[in-house]
Amino acid sequence: PDAVLLGLATPRFIRFLMWQHFFDMKGVRWFWRLLHAIPLPTDSPRASVRALLQAREELKKGELVGIFPEGGLTRTGQVMPFQRGFEKLLEHTDAPVIPMYIDGMWGHPLSCRPGRWSRREVTLYIGEPVHERLSPAEICEKVLGLENVAATRRAGQDTLAERFVRIARRYWSRRAVADSTGRDLTFGRLL
């Protein structure tokens, strides 16, 4: 779903470079072929180099190439360290890196988080293009900066009253306040 969201964020076509085993997943391979995704094999160094060269040629032609530089799906919902593959992709090109962060997808049925996914707002944060060549850790810092913007925005969405109502519903019969006169109020009564 991440690739679809990124693809919807721009009127330009994005070719995604993806691990071969994701490309070959039953039921979605036709979709990746339709999007002209570039499979990156893990079992053949020569085939991997060919895939990187193909993606690099797309960049040289001025096309967009999308990659997920973490090298795998997150198991925790946190941004993982970036791998060095995108450096190889950018060699001999003047293509910028455009950092992006998707907020609100953790817990989706296609993510690695167990449990139910309730519909929520999903937001794509797009950073400024980075024209200088930075290390994977430095590019990761740019994405983490977007994650911080998302967290700040989320934290500022609720008012104190809205948070209290949400907590009161959860702990309806528990004590919420007590005073020196001996009077206790449950969350439900206080609400």
N, C-alpha and C positions, 0 to 999 in steps of 0.2 A: 504493500500500500504506500510506502514512502516514495517509491519511484513515480507512482501515479500522481501523488500530491505535488511532487516537484515538477512533473510534466504539465500539470494544470496551472502552475504559477507563471508560465511564460507562453507567449504565442509562438515562440521558436521551438523547433523540434529538438529534443534532447536524446542523444544516444547514450544509453547506460552501459558501462563496463561492469560486468557482474560475474561472480564465481560461476563456473560451469554447472555445479550441482544445483544452484538456484535457477539457472537458465533451463535445466532439464527437468524441473519438477513437473510431475504429471498434472495435467489440467491447465497449466499456465504457459507452457512452452510456446503455444501458438501466439499468445499475447506478446511475449518477448520478441518473437520473430516479427510480428507486426510492427513493433517499435524499433526494429533493427538493432536490438541490444547486441552487445559484443560479449560473447562468453569468454571467460578467462579460465582456462584449464589449470588444474592444480597438479596433474599427474605428468605433465610434459613441459619441461622448461622451454623447449623450442616453440611449442604452440602458445605458451604464455607470452613469449617475446613477440610472436606474430600478432597476438591480440593487442598488446600494448602499442606496437607499431601502427596497427590499423586505427586505434583510438587516437594516436598522436597525429596521424594524417588528417583525421577529422578536425582536430584542433587547428592544424595548419591551414585548413580550408575555411576557418572561421566558424565552424560548427560548435555546438555545445556538446560536451561530453560530461555525463554525470557519473560520479563514483562515490562509493561509501568507503572512506579511507580507514575505517576502523577494522576492516577485514573480516567482519562477521556480525551476526546479530547480537545485540546487547542482552545479557542475561540478568541485568540489574536495573535497567532503565536509565543508567548513567552513561555519559559519553565515555567511550573507551579510548585508550591511546591510539593515535593514528599510526598506520603502517607506512613504509617508505615507498610503496608502489606509485603513488601519485607523483613523486619526484621524477621517477623514470618516465612517466607519461608526459610530463612537462618539458623534458629535455629538448633543446633545439626548437622551442616554440616561444612565442611571446604572449601566449594565452594567460589571462589572469585567473586566479582562483577566486571563486565567489563562495564564501562560507555561508552555510545555511543550517538552521536548526528547526526541527519539527517538534512542537510542544503539544502534548495531549494524546499521543499515540500509544504511550505505555499502557498496557492492559488491553489493547485491542486483541481480538481473537488470533490474529496472525503474529502478535508479539510473543515473547517468551514468558510473559507474566501469567501465571495461572489464575483462574477465577473468572468472574463475570466482568464484562466490559459494559459500563453504562455509557450511553451517548453523552458526549461532552464536546466542548469547543476544541477544535484542533487549529493551531495557528502555525504558520510558516514564517520564520524570521530569516530575512535575507540581509547579510552584511555587505559592507562596501567591498568592491573588487580589490584584490590584493595583487599588485603588478610585480612587486619584488619577490624574489625566490626566498621563501622561508622554509625552515625545517618542519617536519611533521608535527613536532611539539608546539611550534609557534603557530601553525595553522590551527591546531587543536585549541590553543588558547583563544583564537578568534571565535571559534564555535562556542567555547565555554562562555565567552563574553555575551553571545546571543542567548545562551541558556540562562545567564544571570538576568538579562533583560526580561526574559519570559517569566522567571520566578518573581521578579519585582512586580511585574504587571499582574500576575496571579494573586500575589499577596495583597495588592491594593484593590482588588475587585469587590471584596465584601466590606460591608459596614460592620461596626461592632454589633448593632442590633441584629443583622442577618446572621452573624456567627453565633450569637446567643440563641436565636430561634433554632438554628441547626443543632446546637449542643443540647438544648432543652428537649427537643424531640427525641434525641438519642438516650438521654438520661432522665426521662420524665419523672420517675418516682424517687430519684436520689436527692439527697439534701443539696440545695444550691447555696443557701445563705442561712446564717444564724446570727442573732444579736445578743447583747448583754441582758436583755429581758427574758431570755430563754425561749424566744420564739424562733422556730425553724420553718423554712419554706423549701419545698421541693422545687425542682426545675419547673414541673408542670404548674404548680400553684403560682410561682413567681411569674411565669409567662402569662 
